[in-house]
Amino acid sequence: MVLQRIFRTVIMGPPGSGKGTVSGRIVKRFGLTHLSSGDLLRANVKAQTELGLLMKSCIDQGQLVPDDVISRLILTEMRSIEKSSWLLDGFPRTVAQAETLDSVCSVDTVINIDVPFQTIKQRLTSRWLHLPSGRVYNIDFNPPKISGLDDVTGEPLIQRDDDTPETITRRLKSYEIQTQPVLEYYRSKGMLETFSGTETNKIWPHIQAFLSKKLFPQNEKVVGKA
């Protein structure tokens, strides 16, 4: 599917909301370039770049990475894909970051995945990871083919230390406090589209239909005339 114009979207959602799964499907279905702040942060820390060392210092001290530092990281990477359609994941997380993004490019739409916190808690306590690749499994609805082993490499899976009910509750509350102003910022601009539910497979068709109308409005007109 070839896009007729550059399309830029931001995806938001709390940890465990299925945002990673949905992002993968958007990229595959619509051919957008996926830009993940988490992936960029980890890559820069591993490569020990100037920004990576600065961010690692903040993380090691238990501090949030300053807005200007994470913004520099994202905007530097965005320059290499400025003529591409993209999906931005994990940024912006504060209103200051959103304003910085607005100052350099226009975002077409913001997708917000809204899943009840109780559902997320259940998901995350059942979550297992293949750390080298970032592949995620869930013993309830997306189990590995062989229990405890990654489907691709056969290597052991691990459970994150912070996937405990108490830690998850704190993480979700922190996300809510930090992100609610960002959602309100985009809602006030008429750019926010929220998709609610408890199952990614039931939320996804609505997101796919929404993006299809946004990206290919001419197809909708043809269908309407038939």
C-alpha positions in Angstrom: 0.0 0.0 0.0 1.7 3.2 -1.2 0.9 6.5 0.6 0.1 9.5 -1.6 1.4 12.0 0.9 3.6 12.2 4.0 1.6 11.2 7.1 2.8 11.7 10.6 1.2 10.2 13.7 1.9 9.8 17.4 0.8 6.8 19.3 0.2 6.9 23.1 -0.9 4.4 25.7 0.2 3.2 29.1 2.7 0.4 29.6 0.9 -2.9 28.9 -1.8 -1.3 26.7 -0.7 -3.2 23.6 0.9 -0.1 22.1 3.9 -2.1 20.8 1.7 -4.7 19.1 -0.5 -2.0 17.5 2.6 0.0 16.4 3.9 -3.1 14.7 0.6 -3.6 12.8 0.4 0.0 11.8 4.0 -0.2 10.4 3.2 -3.4 8.5 -0.2 -2.3 7.2 0.5 1.2 6.2 4.3 1.3 5.7 5.1 4.0 8.2 8.6 4.3 9.7 8.5 3.4 13.4 10.4 5.8 15.6 10.5 4.6 19.2 12.0 6.8 21.9 12.7 3.8 24.1 14.6 2.0 21.3 16.6 5.2 20.5 17.4 5.7 24.2 18.7 2.1 24.6 20.7 2.3 21.4 22.4 5.5 22.4 23.2 4.3 25.9 24.6 1.1 24.5 26.7 3.0 21.9 27.8 5.5 24.7 27.1 8.5 22.6 27.2 11.9 24.2 23.4 11.9 24.6 23.4 8.3 25.7 25.9 8.9 28.5 23.9 12.0 29.6 20.7 9.9 29.7 22.3 7.0 31.5 23.6 9.3 34.2 20.0 10.6 34.7 18.6 7.0 34.8 21.3 5.7 37.2 20.5 8.5 39.6 16.8 7.7 39.4 16.0 11.0 37.6 13.8 11.7 34.7 15.6 12.4 31.5 15.2 16.2 31.0 12.8 17.4 28.2 15.5 19.1 26.2 17.8 16.0 26.2 15.1 13.6 25.1 13.8 16.1 22.5 17.3 16.5 21.1 17.6 12.7 20.8 14.2 12.4 18.9 14.6 15.5 16.7 18.1 14.4 15.6 16.8 11.1 14.5 13.8 12.6 12.8 16.0 14.6 10.5 17.0 11.4 8.8 13.4 10.5 8.0 12.0 14.0 7.4 10.6 13.1 4.0 9.0 9.9 5.3 5.7 9.0 6.8 6.3 8.0 10.4 4.8 6.7 13.6 6.3 8.3 16.8 6.1 6.0 19.8 7.0 7.1 23.4 7.4 10.8 22.6 6.1 13.3 23.5 5.6 12.5 27.2 5.2 16.1 28.5 3.6 19.2 27.1 7.0 20.8 26.7 8.1 17.9 24.5 4.8 18.2 22.5 5.4 21.9 22.0 9.0 21.2 20.8 7.7 18.6 18.3 5.1 21.1 17.0 7.8 23.7 16.5 9.6 21.5 14.0 6.9 19.6 12.2 3.2 19.1 11.9 1.6 15.9 13.3 -1.5 14.7 11.5 -3.2 12.7 14.3 -2.6 11.3 17.7 -3.8 7.8 18.5 -4.4 7.1 22.2 -5.0 3.5 23.4 -7.1 3.4 26.5 -7.2 0.1 28.4 -8.5 -0.3 32.0 -5.7 -0.3 34.5 -7.0 -3.6 36.0 -6.7 -5.3 32.6 -3.1 -4.0 32.2 -2.1 -5.2 35.7 -3.3 -8.7 34.8 -1.4 -8.6 31.4 1.9 -7.4 32.8 2.1 -9.9 35.7 1.7 -12.6 33.0 4.3 -11.0 30.7 7.6 -12.6 29.7 10.3 -11.1 27.5 13.1 -12.1 25.2 15.5 -9.4 26.3 17.9 -9.3 23.3 15.1 -8.8 20.7 12.4 -7.1 22.9 9.8 -9.8 21.9 7.0 -9.9 24.4 4.9 -12.9 25.3 1.9 -13.3 27.6 1.0 -16.7 29.1 -2.7 -15.8 28.9 -3.2 -14.8 25.3 0.2 -14.8 23.5 2.2 -17.7 25.0 5.5 -18.9 23.5 5.3 -22.1 21.5 7.6 -23.8 24.1 7.0 -22.6 27.6 9.8 -20.3 28.8 11.6 -20.1 25.4 11.7 -17.5 22.7 9.9 -18.7 19.5 12.7 -17.4 17.1 15.9 -18.2 19.0 14.9 -20.8 21.6 16.7 -18.7 24.2 15.2 -18.4 27.7 12.6 -15.8 28.5 12.7 -13.6 31.6 10.2 -11.7 33.6 10.9 -8.1 34.4 11.6 -7.3 38.1 9.1 -4.4 37.9 6.3 -6.6 36.6 4.8 -7.0 40.1 1.3 -5.6 41.0 2.7 -2.9 43.3 5.3 -1.7 40.9 2.8 -1.8 38.0 0.3 0.3 40.0 3.0 3.0 40.6 4.1 2.9 36.9 0.5 3.3 35.7 -0.2 6.2 38.1 3.0 7.9 37.1 2.1 7.6 33.4 -1.4 9.0 34.1 -0.1 12.0 35.9 2.6 12.7 33.4 0.6 12.0 30.2 -2.9 13.4 30.9 -1.8 17.0 30.2 -0.3 15.8 26.9 -3.6 14.1 25.9 -5.5 17.3 26.9 -3.0 19.3 24.8 -3.7 17.3 21.7 -7.5 17.0 22.5 -7.7 20.9 22.5 -6.1 20.9 19.0 -8.7 18.4 17.8 -6.0 15.9 17.0 -6.6 13.2 19.6 -8.4 9.9 18.7 -8.9 7.5 21.6 -9.6 3.8 21.2 -10.8 2.0 24.2 -11.1 -1.7 25.0 -9.6 -4.6 26.8 -8.3 -6.7 23.9 -5.8 -5.5 21.3 -7.3 -7.7 18.6 -10.7 -5.9 19.1 -9.2 -2.4 19.3 -7.0 -2.9 16.2 -9.8 -3.0 13.5 -11.0 0.3 14.7 -7.6 1.9 14.5 -7.0 0.3 11.1 -10.3 1.7 9.8 -9.6 5.1 11.2 -6.1 5.3 9.6 -7.4 4.0 6.3 -9.9 6.8 6.1 -7.2 9.3 7.0 -4.7 8.0 4.6 -6.9 7.0 1.7 -10.0 9.2 1.7 -10.5 8.7 -2.0 -11.2 5.0 -1.4 -14.0 5.9 0.9 -15.6 8.1 -1.8 -15.4 5.3 -4.3 -17.1 2.9 -1.8 -19.7 5.5 -1.0 -20.7 5.8 -4.7 -21.0 2.1 -5.3 
